[in-house]
Amino acid sequence: MKNLWNYITETIRHNRGMFISVILTIIFSTWFLGCPSKTTSIIDPIKKVTEDELNIEYTAELSRLENEMQVLKSTTEIRLQDLHRQDKFKQGLYENAKLIVDSNNPNPLGLLSLIGTILGIGAVIDNRKKDGLIKGLLASAVETKNNADNKKTLSSS
């Protein structure tokens, strides 16, 4: 056994360069073949991904962004329609006011109707804003109460 060990160590010492290159070749081959290249993920910057995983993330993120763009486009169209409706209403009010001013004999009933319409619209808008504010406050209060109840339940357990 001792002769075998001496023979191996002598062979290694005599062919040191060849021995080191064989060991390095085995290490680098294992590293090149066994470890795929990785890069930072698009979705989670902490995570490292391979090329295939990166392509899957890219496709998923692209689909998500396309859906968001579609929602944005739809929302914009709805809001543009609302703006056009408001402009049409303003144009109608302008035309009525112009008709009243242009006619030699003013129509008091039409003027009262116009003022009533404007006041009514103001009241409706005010009520809608108040309703939204009240709903928000109620939702906040309910959420705060639920959180407090959950903490009591957890602390009593």
N, C-alpha and C positions, 0 to 999 in steps of 0.2 A: 504494500500500500504506500509505504514511504517512497519507494522507488518510482511509483506511478505519479505521485504528487511532485516529486523532484523533476521528473521528465516533463510534466505539464508546465510547471513554472519555468523551466529552462527553455521550453519551446516558446512560451509566451514572451519571455525576456529576449530571446533571440529574434523573434518575429513581432516585436512590439508594434511597429507601424501597421503591419497587416492586421494584427489583432484589434487594435484601436479602430481601424477603418471598418472592420467587420461589425464591431459592436455599434459604432455610430450609424452604419448602414441599417442595421436591424432597428435601432431606435427611431431613425428618421422615417424608415419605411412604415413602421407601426404608426407613427404620428401622421404621415401623409395619407395612409389608407384608412386608418381607424378614426380619425377626428375630422368631421366635416367642417368646412369654413362657416363661421357664424358672424352675424352683424346685429346691430341694435334693431329691435322691433319698431314698426311704425306706430303701433297701438300702445305698447307698454315699453317705455325707454329703458327700463331696468332689465327686461327680458332679452336674451340673445336668441336669434332664429337662424335657420338655414335658408338657402335660396328658395326651396319649395314652400316653406312656411311663410317667407316674405311675400311670395307671389300670391298665396292664399289671403294673407292679410291685406295686400294691395287691392285685390278683387273685392273683398268684403267691404273695405273702407270706401272704395269707389262706388259701390252699390248704395251704401249708406248716404254718401254725399249726394248722389243722384236723387235719392228719395227726398233728402232735405231740400234740394233745389226745386223739385216738383212742388213740395209744400209751400216753399217761398213764392214760387210763380203763382200758385193758386191763391194764396193770401193777397198777393199784390193785385191780382185781377179783381178780387172781391173788393178790396179797398179802393181801387180805381173806379169801380162801378158806384161805390158809395160817394166818392167825390163828384162823379158826373151827376148823380141824383141830387146832391146838394147844390151844385152849380145850376142845374135845371130849375130847382126850387127858387134859388136867388134870382134867376132870370125872370121867372114868373112874377115874383114880388116887384122886381124892377119895372116890368111891363105894366103891372097894375098901377104902380106909383106914377109912372110916366103918363098913363091914360088919365089919371085923376088930375095931374098938373096941366096936361095939354087941353083938357076940356074946359070950356068957359064956365060951365056951371059944375062945381065940385059935387061929388056924390057922398054925402055924409055917411050913408049906410055902408057904402063900399069902404070908406076910410075906417069906420068902426070895425068892420069885418077884418080888414087888414091888421089893425092894431090887436084885435082879439086873437087872430091867428099867430101873430108874432109872440104875444104873451103866453099863449097856450104851448107853443113849441118850447119856449124858455122854461116853462114849468115842467114839461115832460123831461127835458134834458136834465134839469136840476134833480128831479125825482129819481131818474136812472142813476145819476152819480151818487146820490145818497144811498140808494138801494145797494149799489156795488160796495160802497164804503161799509155799510152795516153788515153785509154778508161777509166781507173780509174780516171785520172785527169779531163777528160771531164765530167764524171758522178758527180764528186765532185763539179765542177764549176757550173753545171746545178742545182744541189741540193742547193748550196749556193745562186744562183740567185733566185730560186723558193722561198726559205725561206725569202729572202729580199723582194721579191714581195708580199708575204703573209703578212709580217710585215707592208709594206706600205699600203696595202689594209685594214688591221685591224686598223691602226692608222688613216686613213682618214675616217673611218666609224663613 
